[in-house]
């Protein structure tokens, strides 16, 4: 089950730019819904507190650099449990620069 994350009072910056999200069992990049997946490490800040989180999303070719301010669109958390271990994973529909115009983001996402 996906748990939506309210990001309205949070700030995010790229700590490690997106790179292919690899499936090491088969030795290739993960694919979900026909899209190649990427993973970026973001610093998530909420006032005085902060954490680093890894966010997976369909790669759309948009390049980000370290320290870029971004917004993870439709950020969600997933609980996982494997072989007695468990944790939370994060995903998003896509990332966008904090100051990117909305029209530009829609064009990027739809491939126009």
C-alpha positions, -999 to +999 in steps of 0.1 A: +000+000+000+013+035-009+011+061+019+010+097+005+035+121+020+025+157+027+054+178+015+038+212+019+060+222+047+092+205+036+122+215+015+142+190-007+176+193-022+195+168-044+222+152-024+231+125-050+218+131-086+196+105-102+212+074-115+198+041-129+179+020-103+195-013-109+181-048-104+213-066-093+197-101-096+193-097-134+220-071-140+199-044-156+180-012-149+146-017-132+115-011-154+080-003-140+050+003-162+073+004-193+095+032-178+132+029-168+135+037-131+160+060-115+169+067-079+180+100-063+191+107-028+174+139-014+179+158+017+145+163+032+142+192+056+114+202+079+123+233+099+151+222+123+150+185+113+163+167+083+169+133+068+184+118+037+159+097+017+163+077-015+135+084-039+127+061-069+108+074-099+104+068-136+134+084-154+123+112-177+156+124-189+156+156-168+190+162-153+196+174-118+228+185-101+239+182-065+222+208-042+194+216-068+162+225-049+135+200-061+099+190-054+091+153-055+057+152-071+032+128-055+058+115-030+047+083-013+061+058+012+060+021+009+065-004+038+086-034+028+095-066+046+119-093+034+135-122+053+127-107+087+139-072+078+117-043+071+117-006+064+103+022+043+110+030+007+101+063-011+088+069-046+074+098-066+058+103-100+087+126-109+110+153-096+109+189-107+130+219-100+115+240-072+112+271-095+101+252-127+069+266-143+040+242-140+034+242-178+070+232-185+067+203-160+036+190-177+053+192-211+083+173-197+062+146-181+040+140-212+069+141-236+056+171-256 
